Amino acid sequence: MSNKNVDQLANTINLIMRIPEGDALVQLLGSGEEKNNIDAVKYWLEIQKDLLDIEIADYRVQQLISRLQDKLEDFSLFIGQ
């Protein structure tokens, strides 16, 4: 998947999930070097190689959103304790 496609997919996921501006997700999803949440989502997408090559775009987006929601829920459970 090209960088342009990853950018478009990250923008789609950000719109669907209403991810806020800022940099709160950099430490959770990124490598720590990203500037903001969208860059962190892009980094996270790049490591989801098994889903990035799926042909059916709707399925790919649904699966990626499900994975991202699970990761964010796991993190919120961790900090809520």
ZALOGU-441854 format. One record per residue (C-alpha): z, x, y. Coordinates in nm, 3 decimals, m for minus. Example, Ala and Ser with C-alpha at 12.3 -4.5 7.8 and 13.67 -1.06 7.14 Angstrom:
# ZALOGU-441854
{{0.780,1.230,m0.450}}
{{0.714,1.367,m0.106}}
This chain:
# ZALOGU-441854
{{0.000,0.000,0.000}}
{{m0.099,0.140,0.339}}
{{0.143,0.203,0.626}}
{{m0.024,m0.081,0.817}}
{{0.043,m0.320,0.529}}
{{0.406,m0.207,0.506}}
{{0.441,m0.266,0.882}}
{{0.292,m0.615,0.849}}
{{0.512,m0.697,0.551}}
{{0.823,m0.575,0.736}}
{{0.733,m0.790,1.036}}
{{0.683,m1.092,0.808}}
{{1.018,m1.040,0.639}}
{{1.190,m0.991,0.974}}
{{1.048,m1.322,1.098}}
{{1.136,m1.513,0.783}}
{{1.489,m1.372,0.758}}
{{1.548,m1.367,1.135}}
{{1.678,m1.013,1.125}}
{{1.831,m0.937,1.466}}
{{1.733,m0.651,1.691}}
{{1.958,m0.350,1.686}}
{{2.038,m0.078,1.437}}
{{2.306,m0.230,1.213}}
{{2.084,m0.211,0.904}}
{{1.995,0.157,0.942}}
{{2.293,0.279,0.738}}
{{2.259,m0.001,0.482}}
{{1.884,m0.004,0.417}}
{{1.753,0.316,0.569}}
{{1.798,0.685,0.525}}
{{2.010,0.704,0.838}}
{{1.729,0.844,1.051}}
{{1.560,0.515,1.146}}
{{1.584,0.397,1.508}}
{{1.633,0.025,1.449}}
{{1.652,m0.260,1.197}}
{{1.274,m0.298,1.163}}
{{1.239,0.073,1.081}}
{{1.521,0.037,0.826}}
{{1.343,m0.257,0.662}}
{{1.020,m0.054,0.651}}
{{1.202,0.234,0.482}}
{{1.361,m0.007,0.233}}
{{1.021,m0.160,0.158}}
{{0.873,0.180,0.081}}
{{1.128,0.233,m0.196}}
{{1.048,m0.107,m0.350}}
{{0.737,0.041,m0.513}}
{{0.734,m0.197,m0.810}}
{{0.673,m0.499,m0.586}}
{{0.453,m0.342,m0.321}}
{{0.152,m0.325,m0.551}}
{{0.169,m0.688,m0.670}}
{{m0.151,m0.867,m0.578}}
{{m0.007,m1.211,m0.503}}
{{0.128,m1.177,m0.149}}
{{0.343,m1.493,m0.151}}
{{0.519,m1.386,m0.470}}
{{0.568,m1.034,m0.337}}
{{0.728,m1.158,m0.016}}
{{0.954,m1.402,m0.202}}
{{1.071,m1.132,m0.443}}
{{1.131,m0.879,m0.166}}
{{1.327,m1.130,0.041}}
{{1.536,m1.217,m0.264}}
{{1.614,m0.849,m0.322}}
{{1.698,m0.794,0.043}}
{{1.925,m1.099,0.053}}
{{2.105,m0.974,m0.259}}
{{2.156,m0.631,m0.105}}
{{2.286,m0.775,0.222}}
{{2.516,m1.018,0.037}}
{{2.655,m0.730,m0.172}}
{{2.725,m0.537,0.147}}
{{2.892,m0.835,0.317}}
{{3.117,m0.885,0.013}}
{{3.211,m0.519,0.028}}
{{3.309,m0.522,0.396}}
{{3.481,m0.860,0.364}}
{{3.743,m0.719,0.126}}
